[in-house]
C-alpha cells in the first residue's frame, strides 16, 4: 500500500467518480467535518455531519461556487509557488492513519521536500476581515486534522479572497491541540455514528430540520416531560427579550427613516443606507379562487409542518 508520511493511501482518487468518493467519505471523519464536530464551524453544525454519515443516500451537490473553487485550486497553488518559491504536487489519494482509524484525509496538494501540505482556499470579498490576520478557526481545525492523519510537521494555507488578494499562512504542528481534536472526533464517531446516541441540540437550523424529519409520526396521547420547569421560565424570558430587541430595532430604523425623508440613499460615516421602493408581481389568490374555483382546486397543494408552541 502506498504511503504519504505516516498515513496509508487507502484509495486512489485520480479519476474517481464523485459518487464513489462521497460514499467512501461516509467511512470516516474528514477534515471539513472536524470543526463542525467541535461546534466551531459557522456554516455547518455537528448534526449535519451526523446525518451525512448515517444516511445511505448520496447527494451530489454542484453549484457555480463549488465549480469555480475546484477550477481555481490549481491557480491558487501556482500563485503559492510563485510567491514562496516552493514546489507542490498532487497526491490523489484518500488517507488513513492506524492511530486514528475513524479519521480520513484528502489533501489539496503536498509540498515537495517538506513534511507539509498545502490547502487552497477560494472565498469571497466578504471574508476579507476574517482572513486579515490569521486562518479562520474552522480552517485551522481542518489543517490540524490533516496533520494528525498524515503526521505532517506543518502546513501552508493559500487563500484567494474575492479574486483580488492572495493570503498565505503557515501553521506549525500543535500536538496538544491535535490530541484534543482527535479525542473529540473519536468520541463523536463511537458515540453517534457507531453508537445509538444522537448529537445534543445546538440551536442550529440544521438541528431543527433533523428533529422534524426524525419525528414525523404524531402520537395524540399527551406526554409528561421530566424537564426542569426553569427551562420554560428561561424560554419565557428569552421571548420577552426578543420582543424588546425587535421593538428597539424598529425604533432605530424609524428614526433613521425619519431623517432620510424622501432620500433613498444616505451615509453615516462610511456606512451606506438605502431606503428604496421595490415592486413585485404576485397572483391575487382571493380573486382567482372567486373567478376560477375549479381551476384553483386542480392546482392546490397541501403542505404540512409541525408547529411548536408553548402556552
Phi, psi and omega in degrees: 000133178294153179230157166229113186053241183269358187257146172275139174274096189288323180221141173276119185263001178296123180063016178288132177301144182302321181297320178295316180299316180296323179294319180293328180295340178289347183270013179184170177270122181268172181299321181287347177275333193301311183292331177292320179297326178274004181057039179238016177254116183289350186249352186206133184264169180293327180291334175295318176297315180303312182296320180296323184285325184269342181282125181284341180287147178251120178250114180268109181265129178221125173218172185298324179298316180292320180296313180295321179301318180291318181293326183276354181301315179294323177299315180298318179297320178295320178295322176300314180296318180297320185275338183249342184079005179273167177240144178231163177214162176281150177253323177054054180204153171261124190256150174212145180242133183300338179289334181228073186297343181272354187248142176230165181213139172231110185269145176292306179213159170245148183270126183292136177067017175223150173278062189211160177231169180238130173255127181256128184236136174238120183221172184267173185293340179293344182265009182306310182297320181298327182260006190295323187240338182200172175288128178307148189303322183291330174285325177300315181298320177301317181292319179293326174300314180294324177295324178297311183293318186271333188083012180299147181275339180194173176210167176239145175237123179242120185242130171265115186252114176060027181056026183221350183209140176250129176242133179236129179230153174244133176243124177270153181300132177236096188296324180298316179292319179300316179300319180295314181299314183290329176297316180292323178294316179297318179298316180297314183296313183288322185280319188254317184280313178274331182269192185257353183284163172238152180304148180290151177306139182234004179084359184280159175295325177302319183291322177298317178296319180300314181296319180294323179285328183284322185246077183269333182281135184259126175255116186288333183292128180298153181236134174272117181271144178255051177255138182303136182297338180293340174297317179292324178297319178294322178297318177299317180297317180295320178297320177295320179295320179297321177298316180295317180296316179298319179294317179295321177300312180297322180297315180295317178300319180293323178297318179294316180298323179295324178287326182288330181054243184269359181282137180265347177228138178213162179231140168238103189065234178260009178271124180268134180236132178238146177218088190243153173284141175229146179233150176210150180267129178229159177274132175282088187295326180296313179293322180298318179295324180288318185277324184226064184300323181292320179294316181299320181301321181293336184252007179288140179230130180262127175241147181238142175218149181265113186265131180258126179221147174239120181263000000 
